[in-house]
Amino acid sequence: MTNSFDASVSPTTRSLQSNGLTFPVLSWGPEGGRPILLLHGFPQEPSTWAPIAEALAAVGFQAFAPHQRGYVASTRPEGPPNCTFTQFIEDAIGIADALGLKSFDVAGFGMGGMQAWMLTAYRPARVRSLTALRYPHPAAFARGIQSEPEQMEKWRRLQHQFGAPDVHERAAAMLADNAARLHGFLADIGLPQPFVDRYVERMKEPGALVGALSWERSISLEEFLKVPPVTVPTLLLWSDGPALSRATLEATKDYVHAVYRERDLPNVGHFMLETSPAELIAPLLQHLQST
């Protein structure tokens, strides 16, 4: 890639059909540029990726960031929000198909990172490279919860913070009193206040928080343990924060049968896209341009 691309990096929005739903997708960069799919996590939105996508567009990539399943009305199926990671993978593949992408790079944060790992593991012919922000390989994560004390405790603590196991009860409790509990939860795990206000306002939309929380409720340790190693070049950008232990991070290398890089980013916290996007750009570009 060169640094000659100087067109506007403002995103465009298109609506794409995938897996029986309609996904609004933001895109940056030149038509025909090397494609990369950017998958957000909880409680984010496609524009969370904007600083990264703009940097990618500036060197000729075409970046695509969809609203994830459950987050907006057109991405919510009728009936109970009983989603699975198989559906999340098919959502991403369907979006890529609708865009005409035979192969693409993929990057994901949080639950979007877990989705990116599984997409890469099960559809390796479609993925050129993988970048995971904070989240390890699903099998490493599941084994850590089963057997590693720090990982077990971190996950137990996060589950306690989330509250009731029923997703509707959990959402109602978090939105009560003008979403006081949701405000507090996001602030406690390090999300900067302007983003807390922005995301909470969107989560107040009918069905939005239930849809977003359904991702966490879709986690199955049995399913995660079966996820095979990935076989494409992989970068894991790591920071200390909730839910994950360093031992789980270190175990991830055993599940990458290709070039594997880890980059430790101290003092950026969990929400690295919001707090420190500039620190992510150089390692991400280095990884992409080496594949």
SENU-56329 format. One record per atom (N, C-alpha, C): residue number from 1; x, y, z. Coordinates in steps of 0.05 Angstrom, whole numbers, plus 5000, padded with zeros to 4 digits. Last residue first. Layout:
N
     k      u      v      w
   NUM      X      Y      Z
...
This chain:
291
     k      u      v      w
   291   5027   4821   5102
   291   5012   4797   5094
   291   5004   4799   5064
   290   5048   4867   5120
   290   5066   4844   5119
   290   5053   4819   5108
   289   5007   4902   5125
   289   5025   4906   5102
   289   5046   4884   5100
   288   4983   4886   5172
   288   4969   4883   5147
   288   4988   4884   5123
   287   5023   4898   5211
   287   5013   4871   5208
   287   5000   4867   5180
   286   5028   4953   5205
   286   5051   4936   5201
   286   5043   4907   5196
   285   4976   4970   5218
   285   4986   4973   5191
   285   5010   4955   5185
   284   4976   4955   5273
   284   4956   4943   5254
   284   4966   4946   5225
   283   5017   4985   5295
   283   5019   4956   5295
   283   4999   4943   5275
   282   4994   5039   5282
   282   5020   5030   5272
   282   5022   4999   5273
   281   4942   5041   5308
   281   4945   5043   5279
   281   4972   5032   5269
   280   4939   5041   5363
   280   4932   5016   5348
   280   4941   5017   5319
   279   4948   5091   5382
   279   4967   5070   5389
   279   4962   5044   5374
   278   4902   5118   5365
   278   4928   5125   5352
   278   4949   5103   5358
   277   4862   5102   5400
   277   4862   5091   5373
   277   4889   5096   5359
   276   4851   5100   5458
   276   4878   5102   5447
   276   4879   5092   5418
   275   4797   5098   5475
   275   4817   5113   5491
   275   4842   5118   5475
   274   4767   5069   5437
   274   4758   5095   5446
   274   4780   5111   5460
   273   4795   5022   5430
   273   4787   5038   5406
   273   4778   5066   5414
   272   4802   5002   5482
   272   4825   5014   5468
   272   4817   5030   5443
   271   4775   4990   5533
   271   4763   5003   5509
   271   4784   5018   5493
   270   4810   4970   5574
   270   4794   4953   5557
   270   4785   4966   5531
   269   4874   5006   5575
   269   4849   4995   5586
   269   4834   4978   5566
   268   4923   5028   5566
   268   4901   5037   5549
   268   4874   5026   5558
   267   4967   5011   5596
   267   4954   5035   5604
   267   4932   5045   5584
   266   5005   4978   5544
   266   4999   4984   5572
   266   4984   5010   5575
   265   4996   4933   5499
   265   4991   4962   5500
   265   4985   4970   5528
   264   5031   4884   5467
   264   5021   4892   5493
   264   5019   4923   5493
   263   5019   4844   5413
   263   5029   4871   5420
   263   5015   4880   5446
   262   5038   4785   5380
   262   5024   4798   5402
   262   5036   4825   5407
   261   5032   4748   5321
   261   5044   4770   5335
   261   5026   4779   5358
   260   5045   4693   5280
   260   5029   4703   5302
   260   5045   4725   5316
   259   5038   4656   5222
   259   5052   4678   5234
   259   5034   4690   5256
   258   5003   4596   5243
   258   5012   4614   5222
   258   5029   4635   5236
   257   4965   4571   5277
   257   4984   4556   5261
   257   4992   4572   5237
   256   4945   4586   5339
   256   4950   4600   5314
   256   4972   4584   5300
   255   4940   4566   5389
   255   4917   4562   5371
   255   4920   4578   5345
   254   4982   4579   5421
   254   4979   4551   5414
   254   4957   4545   5394
   253   4974   4632   5433
   253   4994   4625   5412
   253   4992   4596   5403
   252   4940   4634   5476
   252   4929   4637   5449
   252   4948   4629   5428
   251   4963   4633   5525
   251   4955   4607   5514
   251   4946   4610   5485
   250   4969   4687   5537
   250   4993   4672   5530
   250   4986   4644   5518
   249   4915   4701   5550
   249   4929   4713   5527
   249   4952   4695   5518
   248   4910   4671   5596
   248   4893   4665   5573
   248   4905   4677   5547
   247   4947   4697   5629
   247   4951   4669   5622
   247   4935   4660   5598
   246   4923   4747   5635
   246   4946   4745   5618
   246   4953   4716   5611
   245   4851   4744   5630
   245   4876   4742   5645
   245   4899   4740   5625
   244   4790   4782   5624
   244   4812   4766   5612
   244   4837   4767   5628
   243   4752   4815   5649
   243   4743   4790   5636
   243   4766   4772   5627
   242   4780   4881   5644
   242   4762   4861   5655
   242   4760   4836   5637
   241   4851   4892   5632
   241   4824   4900   5635
   241   4806   4878   5645
   240   4909   4905   5592
   240   4897   4896   5617
   240   4869   4907   5619
   239   4911   4890   5523
   239   4913   4910   5544
   239   4900   4898   5569
   238   4935   4871   5458
   238   4927   4864   5485
   238   4929   4888   5503
   237   4924   4848   5395
   237   4930   4873   5410
   237   4918   4870   5438
   236   4947   4798   5356
   236   4930   4803   5380
   236   4941   4827   5394
   235   4947   4778   5289
   235   4957   4798   5309
   235   4937   4800   5331
   234   4963   4728   5243
   234   4945   4738   5264
   234   4960   4757   5282
   233   4957   4694   5181
   233   4972   4712   5198
   233   4954   4727   5217
   232   4917   4634   5188
   232   4925   4658   5173
   232   4941   4675   5191
   231   4893   4593   5215
   231   4915   4586   5197
   231   4923   4609   5179
   230   4870   4577   5281
   230   4869   4593   5256
   230   4895   4589   5241
   229   4845   4516   5310
   229   4865   4537   5307
   229   4861   4552   5281
   228   4773   4507   5320
   228   4800   4498   5312
   228   4820   4522   5312
   227   4730   4503   5374
   227   4739   4521   5353
   227   4768   4513   5345
   226   4713   4475   5418
   226   4715   4460   5392
   226   4726   4477   5370
   225   4708   4510   5459
   225   4729   4490   5461
   225   4733   4475   5435
   224   4661   4537   5445
   224   4687   4551   5442
   224   4710   4531   5443
   223   4620   4501   5459
   223   4624   4509   5431
   223   4652   4520   5426
   222   4628   4500   5514
   222   4630   4475   5499
   222   4635   4481   5469
   221   4618   4553   5527
   221   4645   4542   5531
   221   4648   4516   5515
   220   4583   4598   5493
   220   4581   4570   5501
   220   4609   4560   5503
   219   4551   4660   5490
   219   4576   4646   5496
   219   4570   4618   5506
   218   4505   4688   5486
   218   4509   4668   5466
   218   4535   4652   5471
   217   4505   4729   5522
   217   4489   4705   5529
   217   4492   4682   5509
   216   4533   4766   5493
   216   4546   4753   5516
   216   4531   4728   5524
   215   4493   4778   5455
   215   4519   4767   5447
   215   4533   4753   5470
   214   4451   4801   5481
   214   4447   4773   5472
   214   4474   4761   5462
   213   4462   4854   5489
   213   4469   4835   5511
   213   4466   4806   5502
   212   4441   4875   5442
   212   4469   4877   5447
   212   4478   4856   5468
   211   4386   4865   5448
   211   4400   4855   5425
   211   4430   4854   5430
   210   4376   4894   5496
   210   4371   4865   5495
   210   4386   4853   5472
   209   4387   4945   5476
   209   4404   4933   5497
   209   4400   4903   5498
   208   4347   4952   5436
   208   4376   4955   5430
   208   4393   4941   5451
   207   4293   4953   5448
   207   4305   4928   5438
   207   4335   4929   5435
   206   4286   5022   5439
   206   4272   4996   5445
   206   4286   4972   5432
   205   4344   5057   5460
   205   4324   5052   5439
   205   4312   5024   5444
   204   4384   5059   5497
   204   4357   5064   5507
   204   4335   5059   5486
   203   4431   5055   5469
   203   4420   5031   5482
   203   4393   5034   5494
   202   4439   5108   5456
   202   4431   5090   5435
   202   4420   5064   5447
   201   4454   5127   5507
   201   4431   5139   5493
   201   4421   5121   5471
   200   4500   5097   5516
   200   4477   5093   5532
   200   4452   5104   5519
   199   4536   5119   5478
   199   4527   5091   5475
   199   4502   5086   5491
   198   4542   5172   5497
   198   4533   5167   5470
   198   4522   5139   5467
   197   4560   5167   5550
   197   4535   5181   5545
   197   4524   5174   5517
   196   4607   5138   5541
   196   4586   5127   5559
   196   4560   5140   5551
   195   4636   5175   5511
   195   4626   5150   5498
   195   4605   5137   5515
   194   4646   5214   5550
   194   4632   5221   5525
   194   4621   5196   5511
   193   4675   5182   5590
   193   4648   5192   5594
   193   4633   5200   5569
   192   4709   5122   5569
   192   4709   5151   5574
   192   4680   5162   5573
   191   4706   5061   5603
   191   4697   5075   5579
   191   4696   5105   5585
   190   4721   5030   5648
   190   4740   5047   5635
   190   4732   5061   5610
   189   4687   5002   5680
   189   4706   4986   5664
   189   4722   5003   5644
   188   4656   5043   5702
   188   4673   5027   5719
   188   4693   5010   5704
   187   4626   5061   5658
   187   4646   5078   5670
   187   4666   5062   5687
   186   4592   5017   5651
   186   4611   5024   5630
   186   4633   5043   5640
   185   4564   5016   5701
   185   4579   4993   5692
   185   4600   5001   5671
   184   4539   5067   5703
   184   4559   5060   5722
   184   4577   5037   5713
   183   4503   5064   5658
   183   4523   5085   5661
   183   4546   5077   5679
   182   4473   5020   5676
   182   4489   5018   5652
   182   4510   5039   5651
   181   4449   5042   5722
   181   4467   5019   5725
   181   4484   5015   5700
   180   4418   5085   5700
   180   4439   5090   5719
   180   4459   5067   5721
   179   4378   5093   5662
   179   4401   5076   5655
   179   4424   5080   5674
   178   4337   5119   5689
   178   4351   5133   5668
   178   4378   5119   5662
   177   4319   5076   5723
   177   4329   5101   5734
   177   4347   5116   5714
   176   4339   5019   5683
   176   4322   5032   5703
   176   4336   5057   5713
   175   4373   4992   5650
   175   4361   5016   5639
   175   4344   5031   5659
   174   4388   4947   5678
   174   4409   4966   5670
   174   4398   4992   5660
   173   4340   4921   5684
   173   4354   4931   5708
   173   4375   4952   5701
   172   4328   4908   5631
   172   4310   4925   5646
   172   4324   4937   5670
   171   4371   4873   5619
   171   4369   4899   5605
   171   4351   4918   5620
   170   4359   4831   5654
   170   4385   4845   5656
   170   4383   4872   5643
   169   4310   4813   5636
   169   4313   4824   5663
   169   4338   4841   5666
   168   4327   4797   5584
   168   4307   4818   5587
   168   4308   4830   5615
   167   4364   4756   5595
   167   4373   4780   5581
   167   4353   4803   5584
   166   4375   4725   5656
   166   4355   4730   5635
   166   4361   4757   5622
   165   4414   4732   5697
   165   4420   4716   5673
   165   4400   4720   5650
   164   4426   4797   5725
   164   4409   4774   5721
   164   4416   4759   5696
   163   4494   4823   5720
   163   4468   4820   5734
   163   4453   4795   5725
   162   4544   4844   5706
   162   4522   4844   5686
   162   4495   4840   5699
   161   4574   4833   5751
   161   4568   4861   5744
   161   4545   4863   5724
   160   4576   4778   5748
   160   4563   4790   5771
   160   4555   4819   5764
   159   4608   4772   5703
   159   4581   4762   5702
   159   4564   4774   5725
   158   4656   4794   5722
   158   4642   4807   5701
   158   4613   4798   5700
   157   4669   4755   5761
   157   4664   4783   5769
   157   4649   4798   5748
   156   4677   4710   5729
   156   4656   4710   5750
   156   4649   4738   5758
   155   4722   4727   5700
   155   4697   4722   5686
   155   4673   4722   5706
   154   4760   4731   5741
   154   4754   4754   5724
   154   4727   4751   5710
   153   4762   4678   5760
   153   4752   4700   5777
   153   4745   4724   5761
   152   4782   4650   5715
   152   4756   4642   5727
   152   4745   4665   5744
   151   4832   4675   5709
   151   4811   4677   5688
   151   4784   4670   5699
   150   4856   4659   5757
   150   4852   4687   5752
   150   4831   4691   5730
   149   4855   4600   5752
   149   4842   4615   5773
   149   4836   4644   5768
   148   4837   4561   5698
   148   4858   4580   5707
   148   4845   4600   5727
   147   4797   4526   5680
   147   4819   4516   5696
   147   4839   4536   5707
   146   4753   4548   5652
   146   4750   4522   5665
   146   4772   4515   5685
   145   4773   4594   5631
   145   4750   4596   5650
   145   4747   4570   5665
   144   4813   4573   5598
   144   4820   4590   5620
   144   4798   4592   5641
   143   4783   4547   5559
   143   4800   4531   5577
   143   4808   4547   5602
   142   4759   4592   5535
   142   4743   4572   5548
   142   4759   4555   5568
   141   4805   4618   5514
   141   4787   4632   5532
   141   4771   4612   5548
   140   4824   4580   5478
   140   4841   4589   5501
   140   4824   4603   5522
   139   4780   4579   5444
   139   4787   4555   5459
   139   4805   4562   5482
   138   4780   4632   5421
   138   4758   4622   5438
   138   4765   4598   5454
   137   4839   4672   5428
   137   4825   4650   5414
   137   4804   4638   5432
   136   4824   4735   5463
   136   4841   4712   5454
   136   4825   4692   5437
   135   4811   4804   5453
   135   4801   4777   5458
   135   4819   4756   5447
   134   4841   4853   5442
   134   4836   4844   5469
   134   4828   4815   5471
   133   4828   4850   5377
   133   4833   4870   5397
   133   4822   4860   5424
   132   4857   4814   5326
   132   4838   4812   5348
   132   4847   4833   5369
   131   4862   4807   5258
   131   4871   4824   5280
   131   4849   4823   5302
   130   4880   4764   5205
   130   4863   4769   5228
   130   4877   4788   5248
   129   4879   4760   5133
   129   4893   4763   5159
   129   4872   4769   5180
   128   4844   4737   5095
   128   4872   4742   5088
   128   4889   4745   5114
   127   4792   4692   5091
   127   4805   4712   5108
   127   4835   4714   5101
   126   4769   4651   5063
   126   4758   4678   5058
   126   4775   4699   5072
   125   4791   4604   5080
   125   4795   4612   5052
   125   4786   4640   5046
   124   4773   4598   5132
   124   4800   4608   5127
   124   4805   4616   5099
   123   4725   4594   5166
   123   4724   4602   5137
   123   4752   4613   5129
   122   4736   4580   5218
   122   4717   4563   5203
   122   4716   4570   5173
   121   4773   4618   5236
   121   4778   4589   5241
   121   4761   4572   5222
   120   4750   4667   5222
   120   4775   4659   5210
   120   4780   4629   5213
   119   4703   4665   5254
   119   4701   4669   5225
   119   4727   4659   5211
   118   4728   4664   5304
   118   4713   4641   5294
   118   4708   4642   5264
   117   4754   4714   5307
   117   4769   4689   5310
   117   4754   4666   5298
   116   4709   4748   5301
   116   4730   4748   5280
   116   4748   4723   5282
   115   4680   4737   5348
   115   4668   4731   5321
   115   4689   4729   5300
   114   4717   4759   5383
   114   4711   4730   5385
   114   4698   4721   5358
   113   4713   4812   5366
   113   4739   4798   5364
   113   4734   4768   5365
   112   4661   4824   5380
   112   4668   4824   5352
   112   4695   4811   5346
   111   4668   4823   5435
   111   4653   4801   5422
   111   4657   4800   5392
   110   4729   4858   5425
   110   4710   4846   5444
   110   4695   4823   5432
   109   4737   4874   5356
   109   4741   4882   5384
   109   4720   4867   5402
   108   4770   4852   5297
   108   4747   4853   5314
   108   4755   4860   5343
   107   4784   4850   5228
   107   4792   4858   5254
   107   4768   4860   5271
   106   4805   4818   5168
   106   4784   4822   5188
   106   4797   4830   5214
   105   4814   4821   5097
   105   4825   4822   5124
   105   4801   4826   5143
   104   4786   4777   5047
   104   4787   4803   5061
   104   4803   4799   5087
   103   4759   4751   4986
   103   4775   4748   5010
   103   4779   4776   5022
   102   4716   4766   4955
   102   4724   4738   4955
   102   4742   4732   4979
   101   4664   4808   4961
   101   4691   4804   4971
   101   4697   4774   4971
   100   4615   4831   4949
   100   4630   4819   4928
   100   4659   4813   4936
    99   4581   4848   4988
    99   4601   4868   4979
    99   4617   4857   4956
    98   4554   4802   4999
    98   4539   4824   4987
    98   4557   4846   4976
    97   4596   4773   5022
    97   4585   4764   4997
    97   4570   4787   4983
    96   4602   4802   5070
    96   4624   4801   5050
    96   4615   4792   5023
    95   4552   4791   5092
    95   4559   4819   5086
    95   4582   4819   5065
    94   4557   4736   5098
    94   4537   4746   5081
    94   4542   4775   5073
    93   4598   4734   5136
    93   4603   4722   5110
    93   4582   4733   5090
    92   4572   4758   5180
    92   4596   4770   5168
    92   4601   4760   5140
    91   4530   4721   5189
    91   4525   4750   5184
    91   4548   4763   5169
    90   4558   4675   5200
    90   4544   4677   5175
    90   4536   4705   5168
    89   4577   4689   5252
    89   4596   4684   5230
    89   4582   4687   5203
    88   4529   4694   5279
    88   4546   4717   5276
    88   4567   4714   5254
    87   4510   4641   5276
    87   4496   4662   5262
    87   4513   4687   5258
    86   4549   4617   5308
    86   4546   4608   5281
    86   4531   4630   5264
    85   4538   4641   5357
    85   4561   4650   5342
    85   4562   4640   5313
    84   4468   4656   5362
    84   4491   4638   5365
    84   4514   4650   5350
    83   4410   4683   5398
    83   4430   4683   5376
    83   4452   4663   5383
    82   4353   4692   5414
    82   4369   4669   5419
    82   4390   4666   5397
    81   4313   4734   5429
    81   4340   4739   5419
    81   4359   4716   5425
    80   4248   4712   5404
    80   4268   4714   5425
    80   4296   4718   5414
    79   4222   4748   5345
    79   4222   4727   5365
    79   4244   4731   5386
    78   4258   4769   5286
    78   4233   4767   5302
    78   4236   4745   5322
    77   4325   4796   5290
    77   4305   4777   5280
    77   4280   4778   5298
    76   4353   4858   5279
    76   4341   4841   5300
    76   4321   4822   5288
    75   4372   4895   5244
    75   4389   4871   5248
    75   4378   4853   5271
    74   4337   4937   5244
    74   4338   4920   5220
    74   4355   4896   5223
    73   4347   4962   5295
    73   4322   4947   5289
    73   4324   4928   5265
    72   4413   4948   5320
    72   4393   4966   5308
    72   4369   4949   5299
    71   4437   4904   5346
    71   4442   4931   5355
    71   4423   4952   5344
    70   4428   4853   5326
    70   4415   4861   5350
    70   4418   4890   5358
    69   4490   4847   5292
    69   4464   4835   5298
    69   4453   4844   5325
    68   4525   4910   5283
    68   4523   4881   5289
    68   4494   4873   5295
    67   4537   4951   5229
    67   4522   4948   5254
    67   4519   4918   5259
    66   4601   4941   5197
    66   4572   4938   5199
    66   4562   4942   5227
    65   4650   4971   5162
    65   4643   4967   5190
    65   4612   4965   5192
    64   4703   4967   5118
    64   4675   4963   5121
    64   4668   4956   5150
    63   4753   5000   5081
    63   4745   4989   5106
    63   4714   4989   5108
    62   4801   4994   5035
    62   4773   5000   5036
    62   4762   4985   5061
    61   4866   5024   5035
    61   4848   5003   5043
    61   4819   5013   5039
    60   4899   5069   5026
    60   4888   5054   5003
    60   4871   5030   5010
    59   4916   5100   5067
    59   4937   5085   5053
    59   4925   5065   5033
    58   4870   5122   5085
    58   4891   5140   5076
    58   4913   5126   5062
    57   4841   5079   5105
    57   4833   5091   5079
    57   4855   5109   5068
    56   4867   5073   5154
    56   4869   5052   5133
    56   4862   5063   5106
    55   4851   5119   5180
    55   4880   5114   5175
    55   4884   5093   5154
    54   4796   5111   5180
    54   4807   5134   5166
    54   4837   5130   5160
    53   4793   5066   5213
    53   4784   5064   5185
    53   4795   5087   5169
    52   4810   5088   5262
    52   4825   5066   5249
    52   4819   5065   5220
    51   4770   5127   5272
    51   4798   5134   5270
    51   4816   5113   5257
    50   4721   5093   5268
    50   4727   5114   5250
    50   4757   5122   5249
    49   4700   5053   5300
    49   4723   5046   5285
    49   4734   5070   5268
    48   4653   5074   5318
    48   4674   5071   5337
    48   4701   5066   5323
    47   4617   5069   5277
    47   4633   5093   5277
    47   4655   5093   5299
    46   4589   5021   5290
    46   4609   5021   5269
    46   4628   5046   5270
    45   4589   5016   5362
    45   4576   5021   5337
    45   4597   5022   5315
    44   4587   4981   5427
    44   4597   5000   5407
    44   4579   5003   5383
    43   4591   4962   5479
    43   4565   4969   5468
    43   4568   4988   5444
    42   4613   4904   5446
    42   4593   4916   5464
    42   4606   4940   5478
    41   4646   4911   5382
    41   4636   4896   5405
    41   4616   4912   5421
    40   4652   4910   5309
    40   4652   4923   5336
    40   4641   4904   5357
    39   4695   4893   5259
    39   4672   4883   5274
    39   4672   4894   5303
    38   4712   4907   5194
    38   4717   4916   5222
    38   4692   4910   5238
    37   4745   4881   5140
    37   4720   4881   5154
    37   4726   4887   5183
    36   4778   4907   5084
    36   4781   4898   5112
    36   4754   4901   5126
    35   4805   4903   5018
    35   4782   4905   5036
    35   4789   4894   5064
    34   4842   4948   4980
    34   4843   4922   4995
    34   4823   4923   5017
    33   4797   4984   4936
    33   4820   4981   4954
    33   4820   4955   4969
    32   4750   4988   4908
    32   4771   4970   4897
    32   4796   4968   4914
    31   4741   5054   4926
    31   4729   5030   4914
    31   4751   5013   4902
    30   4778   5079   4982
    30   4773   5078   4953
    30   4760   5052   4944
    29   4746   5095   5046
    29   4768   5088   5028
    29   4759   5084   4999
    28   4696   5065   5086
    28   4715   5085   5082
    28   4735   5076   5061
    27   4628   5050   5105
    27   4653   5044   5090
    27   4669   5069   5086
    26   4579   5019   5146
    26   4595   5043   5139
    26   4620   5034   5124
    25   4519   4986   5136
    25   4548   4983   5136
    25   4561   5010   5129
    24   4461   4957   5162
    24   4474   4982   5153
    24   4505   4979   5156
    23   4434   4897   5144
    23   4456   4909   5160
    23   4465   4935   5148
    22   4377   4860   5151
    22   4388   4882   5136
    22   4409   4896   5154
    21   4371   4787   5147
    21   4369   4813   5160
    21   4382   4835   5143
    20   4383   4738   5124
    20   4355   4745   5129
    20   4350   4771   5143
    19   4437   4738   5116
    19   4426   4719   5136
    19   4398   4727   5144
    18   4437   4803   5092
    18   4454   4780   5100
    18   4438   4764   5121
    17   4437   4860   5052
    17   4422   4837   5062
    17   4441   4815   5069
    16   4457   4926   5069
    16   4462   4901   5056
    16   4446   4879   5069
    15   4461   4994   5058
    15   4446   4973   5071
    15   4448   4947   5056
    14   4515   5041   5068
    14   4498   5025   5050
    14   4484   5004   5067
    13   4547   5102   5075
    13   4531   5081   5088
    13   4515   5067   5067
    12   4615   5127   5077
    12   4589   5125   5064
    12   4574   5102   5078
    11   4658   5169   5117
    11   4646   5144   5109
    11   4620   5147   5093
    10   4712   5209   5094
    10   4686   5208   5107
    10   4672   5182   5098
     9   4759   5216   5070
     9   4757   5191   5084
     9   4730   5190   5100
     8   4771   5242   5004
     8   4757   5244   5030
     8   4755   5217   5043
     7   4836   5224   4977
     7   4807   5231   4975
     7   4795   5232   5003
     6   4888   5210   4976
     6   4882   5235   4989
     6   4853   5243   4986
     5   4936   5161   4975
     5   4907   5165   4975
     5   4900   5190   4990
     4   4990   5151   4981
     4   4982   5172   4962
     4   4952   5177   4961
     3   5020   5115   5007
     3   5008   5136   5023
     3   4997   5158   5006
     2   5008   5046   4987
     2   5022   5071   4987
     2   5008   5091   5004
     1   5017   4976   5000
     1   5000   5000   5000
     1   5017   5025   5000
